[in-house]
Amino acid sequence: MILNKPDAIYAATKLIKYFENFGRIDDYFRARKIERVSNIPQSLPGFGLEEDMFQDYDMHPEDMNFSIVQMQTKTFDSMLEMVASFSPDNAPGKQMKLIIKETNTNTVVGFIKLGSPLINSKPRNDYLGDVPDLPIFNKRAIMGFNIVPVQPFGYNYLGGKLMAAICNSHDVRRMLNKKYDTEFCLFETTSLYGNIKGGSMYDGMRPFLRYKGDTQSKFLLTLGEELYFELRDWFTEKNDGEDLIHKGASSRKLKMQTKMVGVIKEVLQNTILTHITYSVVQWTKPLESQHRRDSIWVSMVIPM
């Protein structure tokens, strides 16, 4: 698909106006969170998903017992959306969604979503000694995309560290090995706010997790729901009614947005650098650099 220049500038301006509302990455997270929580269906009082979350804060940690449970995707996503400060999107590749329950109260204390590892990471490559054979690495490594305790369980009971420790447990590794018929030997994750907060819930997790440096990469943050659907339909119309990405594609929203941005840049990158075309190339540098300078944490196990 090729846009003419006026259409490309129109679409680019839509993107620029959306992202210029955010001065910091947490401003973006907050706006996305408000937008997505408002879309969760309302329930009758006393029958909401929040009633299934841990609330017995008189219980001593020594009296607690925990189980790891795989949950139906839609319920998991809705509950995680209510709890997490970051609105999660599905990523391509492997995926396993787990909830952690306190068994005495039969309530949820946290959420874990695992997926395929980062394709490339300099701190991890330095740790391993070189760039790994990526097909083998992708088969044997897993990443913690969301490691989230309910609150105030997370604050009062160090629930985030408990979730991170469970990610490194034999039980979780066995579940992954069984689902993907392989032997996982590396777990990694990144801190949500990178290094802008000066601390992480993974601090003090040695030997289970070890800090291995800061990653840095650049890609456009995901669009809000309203703008995404507006631009998706606009691009489909401009493409003679044909979707840019076919309906059965995995992680379709991410691929659709990447394609839209690519089409815009293809038209504008060789034009005279007016203010608008310069902004197209530079539109989210502050947000990108804040978001993607992540602290990476790694744990390894030698399969027996």
Phi and psi restraints in degrees (value plus and minus 20) as a CYANA .aco file:
   2 ILE   PHI    -149.5  -109.5
   2 ILE   PSI     104.1   144.1
   3 LEU   PHI    -108.1   -68.1
   3 LEU   PSI     134.4   174.4
   4 ASN   PHI     -99.0   -59.0
   4 ASN   PSI     147.0   187.0
   5 LYS   PHI     -82.5   -42.5
   5 LYS   PSI     -64.5   -24.5
   6 PRO   PHI     -79.3   -39.3
   6 PRO   PSI     -59.8   -19.8
   7 ASP   PHI     -87.4   -47.4
   7 ASP   PSI     -59.0   -19.0
   8 ALA   PHI     -83.8   -43.8
   8 ALA   PSI     -61.6   -21.6
   9 ILE   PHI     -86.1   -46.1
   9 ILE   PSI     -58.1   -18.1
  10 TYR   PHI     -78.9   -38.9
  10 TYR   PSI     -69.4   -29.4
  11 ALA   PHI     -86.9   -46.9
  11 ALA   PSI     -60.8   -20.8
  12 ALA   PHI     -83.0   -43.0
  12 ALA   PSI     -58.4   -18.4
  13 THR   PHI     -84.0   -44.0
  13 THR   PSI     -57.6   -17.6
  14 LYS   PHI     -78.5   -38.5
  14 LYS   PSI     -65.0   -25.0
  15 LEU   PHI     -86.0   -46.0
  15 LEU   PSI     -64.7   -24.7
  16 ILE   PHI     -81.0   -41.0
  16 ILE   PSI     -65.5   -25.5
  17 LYS   PHI     -83.8   -43.8
  17 LYS   PSI     -53.1   -13.1
  18 TYR   PHI     -87.7   -47.7
  18 TYR   PSI     -69.3   -29.3
  19 PHE   PHI     -98.0   -58.0
  19 PHE   PSI     -41.8    -1.8
  20 GLU   PHI     -92.2   -52.2
  20 GLU   PSI     -26.6    13.4
  21 ASN   PHI     -97.5   -57.5
  21 ASN   PSI     -30.4     9.6
  22 PHE   PHI    -133.6   -93.6
  22 PHE   PSI     101.3   141.3
  23 GLY   PHI    -110.0   -70.0
  23 GLY   PSI     -47.6    -7.6
  24 ARG   PHI    -155.5  -115.5
  24 ARG   PSI     142.2   182.2
  25 ILE   PHI     -84.1   -44.1
  25 ILE   PSI     -53.9   -13.9
  26 ASP   PHI     -91.2   -51.2
  26 ASP   PSI     -44.8    -4.8
  27 ASP   PHI     -83.4   -43.4
  27 ASP   PSI     -61.8   -21.8
  28 TYR   PHI     -84.6   -44.6
  28 TYR   PSI     -67.7   -27.7
  29 PHE   PHI     -77.8   -37.8
  29 PHE   PSI     -62.4   -22.4
  30 ARG   PHI     -84.7   -44.7
  30 ARG   PSI     -62.8   -22.8
  31 ALA   PHI     -84.9   -44.9
  31 ALA   PSI     -62.5   -22.5
  32 ARG   PHI     -85.2   -45.2
  32 ARG   PSI     -58.6   -18.6
  33 LYS   PHI     -83.6   -43.6
  33 LYS   PSI     -67.1   -27.1
  34 ILE   PHI     -79.5   -39.5
  34 ILE   PSI     -62.8   -22.8
  35 GLU   PHI     -82.5   -42.5
  35 GLU   PSI     -64.9   -24.9
  36 ARG   PHI    -101.9   -61.9
  36 ARG   PSI     -54.5   -14.5
  37 VAL   PHI     -85.2   -45.2
  37 VAL   PSI     -54.4   -14.4
  38 SER   PHI     -85.3   -45.3
  38 SER   PSI     -37.6     2.4
  39 ASN   PHI    -111.4   -71.4
  39 ASN   PSI     -24.4    15.6
  40 ILE   PHI     -93.2   -53.2
  40 ILE   PSI     107.6   147.6
  41 PRO   PHI     -78.8   -38.8
  41 PRO   PSI     119.8   159.8
  42 GLN   PHI     -96.1   -56.1
  42 GLN   PSI     123.9   163.9
  43 SER   PHI    -137.2   -97.2
  43 SER   PSI     147.6   187.6
  44 LEU   PHI     -87.1   -47.1
  44 LEU   PSI     126.9   166.9
  45 PRO   PHI     -74.1   -34.1
  45 PRO   PSI     110.7   150.7
  46 GLY   PHI      67.3   107.3
  46 GLY   PSI     -23.9    16.1
  47 PHE   PHI    -141.8  -101.8
  47 PHE   PSI      -8.1    31.9
  48 GLY   PHI     -98.9   -58.9
  48 GLY   PSI     146.0   186.0
  49 LEU   PHI     -82.0   -42.0
  49 LEU   PSI     -47.5    -7.5
  50 GLU   PHI     -83.5   -43.5
  50 GLU   PSI     -41.7    -1.7
  51 GLU   PHI     -89.6   -49.6
  51 GLU   PSI     -38.5     1.5
  52 ASP   PHI    -109.6   -69.6
  52 ASP   PSI     -18.6    21.4
  53 MET   PHI    -117.5   -77.5
  53 MET   PSI     131.0   171.0
  54 PHE   PHI     -78.1   -38.1
  54 PHE   PSI     111.5   151.5
  55 GLN   PHI    -158.2  -118.2
  55 GLN   PSI     -18.7    21.3
  56 ASP   PHI    -108.3   -68.3
  56 ASP   PSI      58.5    98.5
  57 TYR   PHI    -106.2   -66.2
  57 TYR   PSI     -11.6    28.4
  58 ASP   PHI    -110.9   -70.9
  58 ASP   PSI     -28.0    12.0
  59 MET   PHI     -96.2   -56.2
  59 MET   PSI     113.5   153.5
  60 HIS   PHI     -99.1   -59.1
  60 HIS   PSI     123.7   163.7
  61 PRO   PHI     -74.4   -34.4
  61 PRO   PSI     -52.9   -12.9
  62 GLU   PHI     -86.7   -46.7
  62 GLU   PSI     -38.6     1.4
  63 ASP   PHI    -112.3   -72.3
  63 ASP   PSI     -20.4    19.6
  64 MET   PHI    -112.3   -72.3
  64 MET   PSI     128.2   168.2
  65 ASN   PHI    -153.2  -113.2
  65 ASN   PSI     128.9   168.9
  66 PHE   PHI    -149.8  -109.8
  66 PHE   PSI     129.8   169.8
  67 SER   PHI    -153.0  -113.0
  67 SER   PSI     134.1   174.1
  68 ILE   PHI    -126.6   -86.6
  68 ILE   PSI     103.6   143.6
  69 VAL   PHI    -150.3  -110.3
  69 VAL   PSI     114.4   154.4
  70 GLN   PHI    -104.4   -64.4
  70 GLN   PSI     114.8   154.8
  71 MET   PHI    -140.1  -100.1
  71 MET   PSI     133.1   173.1
  72 GLN   PHI     -76.3   -36.3
  72 GLN   PSI     115.8   155.8
  73 THR   PHI     -78.8   -38.8
  73 THR   PSI     -66.9   -26.9
  74 LYS   PHI     -83.2   -43.2
  74 LYS   PSI     -62.5   -22.5
  75 THR   PHI     -86.4   -46.4
  75 THR   PSI     -63.2   -23.2
  76 PHE   PHI     -76.7   -36.7
  76 PHE   PSI     -69.0   -29.0
  77 ASP   PHI     -82.0   -42.0
  77 ASP   PSI     -61.6   -21.6
  78 SER   PHI     -86.2   -46.2
  78 SER   PSI     -62.9   -22.9
  79 MET   PHI     -88.0   -48.0
  79 MET   PSI     -62.0   -22.0
  80 LEU   PHI     -83.3   -43.3
  80 LEU   PSI     -58.3   -18.3
  81 GLU   PHI     -81.6   -41.6
  81 GLU   PSI     -54.8   -14.8
  82 MET   PHI     -92.0   -52.0
  82 MET   PSI     -43.9    -3.9
  83 VAL   PHI    -124.6   -84.6
  83 VAL   PSI     -64.1   -24.1
  84 ALA   PHI     -92.8   -52.8
  84 ALA   PSI     123.0   163.0
  85 SER   PHI     -96.3   -56.3
  85 SER   PSI     -40.4    -0.4
  86 PHE   PHI    -126.4   -86.4
  86 PHE   PSI     108.1   148.1
  87 SER   PHI     -97.6   -57.6
  87 SER   PSI      94.5   134.5
  88 PRO   PHI     -99.5   -59.5
  88 PRO   PSI     122.0   162.0
  89 ASP   PHI    -136.4   -96.4
  89 ASP   PSI     131.2   171.2
  90 ASN   PHI     -91.3   -51.3
  90 ASN   PSI     120.4   160.4
  91 ALA   PHI    -133.6   -93.6
  91 ALA   PSI     134.9   174.9
  92 PRO   PHI     -89.3   -49.3
  92 PRO   PSI     137.7   177.7
  93 GLY   PHI      80.2   120.2
  93 GLY   PSI    -176.2  -136.2
  94 LYS   PHI     -84.6   -44.6
  94 LYS   PSI     134.4   174.4
  95 GLN   PHI    -179.0  -139.0
  95 GLN   PSI     114.0   154.0
  96 MET   PHI    -162.1  -122.1
  96 MET   PSI     108.2   148.2
  97 LYS   PHI    -132.4   -92.4
  97 LYS   PSI     104.8   144.8
  98 LEU   PHI    -147.5  -107.5
  98 LEU   PSI     123.3   163.3
  99 ILE   PHI    -133.4   -93.4
  99 ILE   PSI     129.6   169.6
 100 ILE   PHI    -128.4   -88.4
 100 ILE   PSI     103.6   143.6
 101 LYS   PHI    -130.2   -90.2
 101 LYS   PSI     122.6   162.6
 102 GLU   PHI    -107.2   -67.2
 102 GLU   PSI      96.8   136.8
 103 THR   PHI     -94.9   -54.9
 103 THR   PSI     -47.1    -7.1
 104 ASN   PHI     -87.5   -47.5
 104 ASN   PSI     -56.1   -16.1
 105 THR   PHI    -120.6   -80.6
 105 THR   PSI     -30.1     9.9
 106 ASN   PHI      35.0    75.0
 106 ASN   PSI      23.9    63.9
 107 THR   PHI    -146.1  -106.1
 107 THR   PSI     138.5   178.5
 108 VAL   PHI    -105.2   -65.2
 108 VAL   PSI     112.9   152.9
 109 VAL   PHI    -132.0   -92.0
 109 VAL   PSI     -32.6     7.4
 110 GLY   PHI    -194.8  -154.8
 110 GLY   PSI     151.1   191.1
 111 PHE   PHI    -153.1  -113.1
 111 PHE   PSI     122.0   162.0
 112 ILE   PHI    -154.9  -114.9
 112 ILE   PSI     106.3   146.3
 113 LYS   PHI    -142.3  -102.3
 113 LYS   PSI     100.3   140.3
 114 LEU   PHI    -127.2   -87.2
 114 LEU   PSI     129.8   169.8
 115 GLY   PHI    -177.9  -137.9
 115 GLY   PSI    -194.8  -154.8
 116 SER   PHI     -82.2   -42.2
 116 SER   PSI     126.9   166.9
 117 PRO   PHI     -94.4   -54.4
 117 PRO   PSI     149.9   189.9
 118 LEU   PHI     -78.0   -38.0
 118 LEU   PSI     119.3   159.3
 119 ILE   PHI     -83.0   -43.0
 119 ILE   PSI     -61.6   -21.6
 120 ASN   PHI    -166.2  -126.2
 120 ASN   PSI     123.7   163.7
 121 SER   PHI    -176.1  -136.1
 121 SER   PSI      95.9   135.9
 122 LYS   PHI     -80.6   -40.6
 122 LYS   PSI     -67.0   -27.0
 123 PRO   PHI     -80.0   -40.0
 123 PRO   PSI     -57.6   -17.6
 124 ARG   PHI     -89.7   -49.7
 124 ARG   PSI     -60.1   -20.1
 125 ASN   PHI     -82.6   -42.6
 125 ASN   PSI     -60.6   -20.6
 126 ASP   PHI     -82.6   -42.6
 126 ASP   PSI     -58.9   -18.9
 127 TYR   PHI     -84.9   -44.9
 127 TYR   PSI     -60.9   -20.9
 128 LEU   PHI    -100.7   -60.7
 128 LEU   PSI     -34.6     5.4
 129 GLY   PHI      79.0   119.0
 129 GLY   PSI     -32.7     7.3
 130 ASP   PHI    -196.8  -156.8
 130 ASP   PSI     153.5   193.5
 131 VAL   PHI     -89.5   -49.5
 131 VAL   PSI     103.5   143.5
 132 PRO   PHI     -93.2   -53.2
 132 PRO   PSI     143.5   183.5
 133 ASP   PHI     -86.0   -46.0
 133 ASP   PSI      87.4   127.4
 134 LEU   PHI     -83.7   -43.7
 134 LEU   PSI     -60.3   -20.3
 135 PRO   PHI     -80.3   -40.3
 135 PRO   PSI     -60.8   -20.8
 136 ILE   PHI     -89.4   -49.4
 136 ILE   PSI     -63.5   -23.5
 137 PHE   PHI     -80.9   -40.9
 137 PHE   PSI     -64.7   -24.7
 138 ASN   PHI     -82.3   -42.3
 138 ASN   PSI     -50.7   -10.7
 139 LYS   PHI     -94.9   -54.9
 139 LYS   PSI     -49.8    -9.8
 140 ARG   PHI    -126.2   -86.2
 140 ARG   PSI     -26.8    13.2
 141 ALA   PHI    -137.1   -97.1
 141 ALA   PSI     134.1   174.1
 142 ILE   PHI    -158.8  -118.8
 142 ILE   PSI     130.9   170.9
 143 MET   PHI    -141.3  -101.3
 143 MET   PSI     122.0   162.0
 144 GLY   PHI    -107.8   -67.8
 144 GLY   PSI      82.7   122.7
 145 PHE   PHI     -99.3   -59.3
 145 PHE   PSI     -61.3   -21.3
 146 ASN   PHI    -152.8  -112.8
 146 ASN   PSI     101.8   141.8
 147 ILE   PHI    -151.2  -111.2
 147 ILE   PSI      74.7   114.7
 148 VAL   PHI    -153.2  -113.2
 148 VAL   PSI      99.2   139.2
 149 PRO   PHI    -105.9   -65.9
 149 PRO   PSI     132.2   172.2
 150 VAL   PHI     -89.7   -49.7
 150 VAL   PSI     138.3   178.3
 151 GLN   PHI    -135.6   -95.6
 151 GLN   PSI     125.0   165.0
 152 PRO   PHI    -109.2   -69.2
 152 PRO   PSI      -1.4    38.6
 153 PHE   PHI     -76.1   -36.1
 153 PHE   PSI     -61.2   -21.2
 154 GLY   PHI     -81.2   -41.2
 154 GLY   PSI     -63.1   -23.1
 155 TYR   PHI     -96.3   -56.3
 155 TYR   PSI     -65.5   -25.5
 156 ASN   PHI     -94.8   -54.8
 156 ASN   PSI     -51.8   -11.8
 157 TYR   PHI    -139.3   -99.3
 157 TYR   PSI      -5.0    35.0
 158 LEU   PHI      33.9    73.9
 158 LEU   PSI      25.5    65.5
 159 GLY   PHI     -83.5   -43.5
 159 GLY   PSI     -50.8   -10.8
 160 GLY   PHI     -83.4   -43.4
 160 GLY   PSI     -60.8   -20.8
 161 LYS   PHI     -87.2   -47.2
 161 LYS   PSI     -55.9   -15.9
 162 LEU   PHI     -82.4   -42.4
 162 LEU   PSI     -66.2   -26.2
 163 MET   PHI     -80.5   -40.5
 163 MET   PSI     -63.2   -23.2
 164 ALA   PHI     -84.1   -44.1
 164 ALA   PSI     -59.2   -19.2
 165 ALA   PHI     -85.2   -45.2
 165 ALA   PSI     -59.0   -19.0
 166 ILE   PHI     -84.9   -44.9
 166 ILE   PSI     -54.4   -14.4
 167 CYS   PHI     -77.2   -37.2
 167 CYS   PSI     -51.2   -11.2
 168 ASN   PHI    -114.3   -74.3
 168 ASN   PSI     -11.4    28.6
 169 SER   PHI     -99.3   -59.3
 169 SER   PSI     138.1   178.1
 170 HIS   PHI     -82.9   -42.9
 170 HIS   PSI     -55.6   -15.6
 171 ASP   PHI     -80.4   -40.4
 171 ASP   PSI     -67.2   -27.2
 172 VAL   PHI     -85.9   -45.9
 172 VAL   PSI     -61.7   -21.7
 173 ARG   PHI     -82.5   -42.5
 173 ARG   PSI     -60.8   -20.8
 174 ARG   PHI     -84.5   -44.5
 174 ARG   PSI     -58.6   -18.6
 175 MET   PHI     -82.5   -42.5
 175 MET   PSI     -62.3   -22.3
 176 LEU   PHI     -86.7   -46.7
 176 LEU   PSI     -64.8   -24.8
 177 ASN   PHI     -77.6   -37.6
 177 ASN   PSI     -62.4   -22.4
 178 LYS   PHI     -88.1   -48.1
 178 LYS   PSI     -63.0   -23.0
 179 LYS   PHI     -86.6   -46.6
 179 LYS   PSI     -61.0   -21.0
 180 TYR   PHI    -126.7   -86.7
 180 TYR   PSI     -15.2    24.8
 181 ASP   PHI      32.1    72.1
 181 ASP   PSI      32.3    72.3
 182 THR   PHI    -169.8  -129.8
 182 THR   PSI    -196.1  -156.1
 183 GLU   PHI    -137.8   -97.8
 183 GLU   PSI      84.4   124.4
 184 PHE   PHI     -96.5   -56.5
 184 PHE   PSI     116.7   156.7
 185 CYS   PHI    -152.1  -112.1
 185 CYS   PSI     -17.2    22.8
 186 LEU   PHI    -165.4  -125.4
 186 LEU   PSI     112.9   152.9
 187 PHE   PHI    -138.0   -98.0
 187 PHE   PSI     117.0   157.0
 188 GLU   PHI    -159.4  -119.4
 188 GLU   PSI     137.9   177.9
 189 THR   PHI    -175.1  -135.1
 189 THR   PSI     148.1   188.1
 190 THR   PHI    -147.5  -107.5
 190 THR   PSI     132.4   172.4
 191 SER   PHI     -95.9   -55.9
 191 SER   PSI     122.4   162.4
 192 LEU   PHI     -79.7   -39.7
 192 LEU   PSI     -67.2   -27.2
 193 TYR   PHI    -120.4   -80.4
 193 TYR   PSI       0.3    40.3
 194 GLY   PHI      40.2    80.2
 194 GLY   PSI    -155.3  -115.3
 195 ASN   PHI    -127.0   -87.0
 195 ASN   PSI      -5.4    34.6
 196 ILE   PHI     -98.0   -58.0
 196 ILE   PSI     -34.8     5.2
 197 LYS   PHI    -121.2   -81.2
 197 LYS   PSI     -27.6    12.4
 198 GLY   PHI      55.1    95.1
 198 GLY   PSI     -13.8    26.2
 199 GLY   PHI    -181.8  -141.8
 199 GLY   PSI     145.5   185.5
 200 SER   PHI    -167.4  -127.4
 200 SER   PSI     132.2   172.2
 201 MET   PHI     -88.3   -48.3
 201 MET   PSI     -32.2     7.8
 202 TYR   PHI    -107.0   -67.0
 202 TYR   PSI     -26.2    13.8
 203 ASP   PHI     -78.4   -38.4
 203 ASP   PSI     118.7   158.7
 204 GLY   PHI      59.3    99.3
 204 GLY   PSI      -6.3    33.7
 205 MET   PHI    -113.1   -73.1
 205 MET   PSI     -18.2    21.8
 206 ARG   PHI     -82.3   -42.3
 206 ARG   PSI     121.8   161.8
 207 PRO   PHI    -111.4   -71.4
 207 PRO   PSI     -15.9    24.1
 208 PHE   PHI     -89.8   -49.8
 208 PHE   PSI     -59.4   -19.4
 209 LEU   PHI    -155.2  -115.2
 209 LEU   PSI     119.7   159.7
 210 ARG   PHI    -147.4  -107.4
 210 ARG   PSI     112.5   152.5
 211 TYR   PHI     -90.1   -50.1
 211 TYR   PSI     110.6   150.6
 212 LYS   PHI    -145.4  -105.4
 212 LYS   PSI      -5.8    34.2
 213 GLY   PHI     100.5   140.5
 213 GLY   PSI    -197.6  -157.6
 214 ASP   PHI    -128.6   -88.6
 214 ASP   PSI     109.7   149.7
 215 THR   PHI    -105.2   -65.2
 215 THR   PSI     142.8   182.8
 216 GLN   PHI    -171.5  -131.5
 216 GLN   PSI     102.7   142.7
 217 SER   PHI    -170.8  -130.8
 217 SER   PSI     150.4   190.4
 218 LYS   PHI    -155.2  -115.2
 218 LYS   PSI     105.0   145.0
 219 PHE   PHI    -177.1  -137.1
 219 PHE   PSI     138.3   178.3
 220 LEU   PHI     -91.5   -51.5
 220 LEU   PSI     112.2   152.2
 221 LEU   PHI     -84.4   -44.4
 221 LEU   PSI     133.3   173.3
 222 THR   PHI     -87.8   -47.8
 222 THR   PSI     126.3   166.3
 223 LEU   PHI     -96.8   -56.8
 223 LEU   PSI     136.1   176.1
 224 GLY   PHI     -84.9   -44.9
 224 GLY   PSI     136.7   176.7
 225 GLU   PHI     -78.3   -38.3
 225 GLU   PSI     -66.3   -26.3
 226 GLU   PHI     -82.1   -42.1
 226 GLU   PSI     -67.7   -27.7
 227 LEU   PHI     -88.9   -48.9
 227 LEU   PSI     -58.5   -18.5
 228 TYR   PHI     -78.8   -38.8
 228 TYR   PSI     -70.2   -30.2
 229 PHE   PHI     -87.5   -47.5
 229 PHE   PSI     -54.1   -14.1
 230 GLU   PHI     -82.4   -42.4
 230 GLU   PSI     -68.3   -28.3
 231 LEU   PHI     -91.0   -51.0
 231 LEU   PSI     -56.4   -16.4
 232 ARG   PHI     -78.1   -38.1
 232 ARG   PSI     -67.8   -27.8
 233 ASP   PHI     -87.2   -47.2
 233 ASP   PSI     -55.4   -15.4
 234 TRP   PHI     -85.8   -45.8
 234 TRP   PSI     -65.2   -25.2
 235 PHE   PHI     -84.3   -44.3
 235 PHE   PSI     -58.6   -18.6
 236 THR   PHI     -81.9   -41.9
 236 THR   PSI     -62.9   -22.9
 237 GLU   PHI     -82.1   -42.1
 237 GLU   PSI     -63.6   -23.6
 238 LYS   PHI     -89.2   -49.2
 238 LYS   PSI     -39.9     0.1
 239 ASN   PHI    -118.9   -78.9
 239 ASN   PSI      11.3    51.3
 240 ASP   PHI      39.4    79.4
 240 ASP   PSI      17.7    57.7
 241 GLY   PHI      61.5   101.5
 241 GLY   PSI     -17.1    22.9
 242 GLU   PHI    -119.9   -79.9
 242 GLU   PSI     111.0   151.0
 243 ASP   PHI     -84.0   -44.0
 243 ASP   PSI     124.4   164.4
 244 LEU   PHI     -85.9   -45.9
 244 LEU   PSI     -55.2   -15.2
 245 ILE   PHI    -145.7  -105.7
 245 ILE   PSI     112.3   152.3
 246 HIS   PHI     -85.9   -45.9
 246 HIS   PSI     132.9   172.9
 247 LYS   PHI     -83.9   -43.9
 247 LYS   PSI     -44.6    -4.6
 248 GLY   PHI    -109.1   -69.1
 248 GLY   PSI     -16.5    23.5
 249 ALA   PHI     -88.9   -48.9
 249 ALA   PSI     122.5   162.5
 250 SER   PHI     -93.4   -53.4
 250 SER   PSI     130.7   170.7
 251 SER   PHI      28.1    68.1
 251 SER   PSI      28.0    68.0
 252 ARG   PHI     -82.8   -42.8
 252 ARG   PSI     -59.0   -19.0
 253 LYS   PHI     -82.6   -42.6
 253 LYS   PSI     -65.2   -25.2
 254 LEU   PHI     -82.2   -42.2
 254 LEU   PSI     -64.3   -24.3
 255 LYS   PHI     -86.8   -46.8
 255 LYS   PSI     -57.6   -17.6
 256 MET   PHI     -84.1   -44.1
 256 MET   PSI     -65.6   -25.6
 257 GLN   PHI     -84.7   -44.7
 257 GLN   PSI     -62.6   -22.6
 258 THR   PHI     -80.5   -40.5
 258 THR   PSI     -60.6   -20.6
 259 LYS   PHI     -86.1   -46.1
 259 LYS   PSI     -63.1   -23.1
 260 MET   PHI     -80.0   -40.0
 260 MET   PSI     -66.1   -26.1
 261 VAL   PHI     -83.6   -43.6
 261 VAL   PSI     -60.9   -20.9
 262 GLY   PHI     -81.3   -41.3
 262 GLY   PSI     -60.8   -20.8
 263 VAL   PHI     -83.2   -43.2
 263 VAL   PSI     -62.8   -22.8
 264 ILE   PHI     -82.7   -42.7
 264 ILE   PSI     -68.0   -28.0
 265 LYS   PHI     -84.6   -44.6
 265 LYS   PSI     -55.6   -15.6
 266 GLU   PHI     -80.5   -40.5
 266 GLU   PSI     -55.5   -15.5
 267 VAL   PHI     -97.6   -57.6
 267 VAL   PSI     -60.1   -20.1
 268 LEU   PHI    -116.4   -76.4
 268 LEU   PSI     -34.1     5.9
 269 GLN   PHI     -88.0   -48.0
 269 GLN   PSI     -44.6    -4.6
 270 ASN   PHI    -123.5   -83.5
 270 ASN   PSI      -8.7    31.3
 271 THR   PHI    -110.5   -70.5
 271 THR   PSI     151.0   191.0
 272 ILE   PHI     -80.9   -40.9
 272 ILE   PSI     116.6   156.6
 273 LEU   PHI     -97.4   -57.4
 273 LEU   PSI      54.2    94.2
 274 THR   PHI     -90.7   -50.7
 274 THR   PSI     155.6   195.6
 275 HIS   PHI     -77.6   -37.6
 275 HIS   PSI     -61.6   -21.6
 276 ILE   PHI     -90.4   -50.4
 276 ILE   PSI     -62.8   -22.8
 277 THR   PHI     -90.0   -50.0
 277 THR   PSI     -54.4   -14.4
 278 TYR   PHI     -83.3   -43.3
 278 TYR   PSI     -60.6   -20.6
 279 SER   PHI     -85.7   -45.7
 279 SER   PSI     -52.4   -12.4
 280 VAL   PHI     -79.8   -39.8
 280 VAL   PSI     -62.2   -22.2
 281 VAL   PHI     -95.4   -55.4
 281 VAL   PSI     -52.1   -12.1
 282 GLN   PHI    -128.2   -88.2
 282 GLN   PSI     -11.7    28.3
 283 TRP   PHI     -78.2   -38.2
 283 TRP   PSI     -50.3   -10.3
 284 THR   PHI    -148.5  -108.5
 284 THR   PSI       6.9    46.9
 285 LYS   PHI     -74.4   -34.4
 285 LYS   PSI     -66.9   -26.9
 286 PRO   PHI     -80.4   -40.4
 286 PRO   PSI     -61.8   -21.8
 287 LEU   PHI     -88.6   -48.6
 287 LEU   PSI     -61.6   -21.6
 288 GLU   PHI     -81.9   -41.9
 288 GLU   PSI     -66.3   -26.3
 289 SER   PHI     -88.4   -48.4
 289 SER   PSI     -54.2   -14.2
 290 GLN   PHI     -89.7   -49.7
 290 GLN   PSI     -61.7   -21.7
 291 HIS   PHI     -92.2   -52.2
 291 HIS   PSI     -60.0   -20.0
 292 ARG   PHI    -121.4   -81.4
 292 ARG   PSI     -14.9    25.1
 293 ARG   PHI    -108.1   -68.1
 293 ARG   PSI      58.7    98.7
 294 ASP   PHI    -117.9   -77.9
 294 ASP   PSI     126.7   166.7
 295 SER   PHI    -104.0   -64.0
 295 SER   PSI     105.7   145.7
 296 ILE   PHI    -121.5   -81.5
 296 ILE   PSI     117.2   157.2
 297 TRP   PHI    -142.9  -102.9
 297 TRP   PSI     115.4   155.4
 298 VAL   PHI    -150.8  -110.8
 298 VAL   PSI     123.5   163.5
 299 SER   PHI    -154.5  -114.5
 299 SER   PSI     117.6   157.6
 300 MET   PHI    -144.7  -104.7
 300 MET   PSI     130.9   170.9
 301 VAL   PHI    -158.3  -118.3
 301 VAL   PSI     120.9   160.9
 302 ILE   PHI    -114.1   -74.1
 302 ILE   PSI      93.8   133.8
 303 PRO   PHI     -79.6   -39.6
 303 PRO   PSI     119.0   159.0
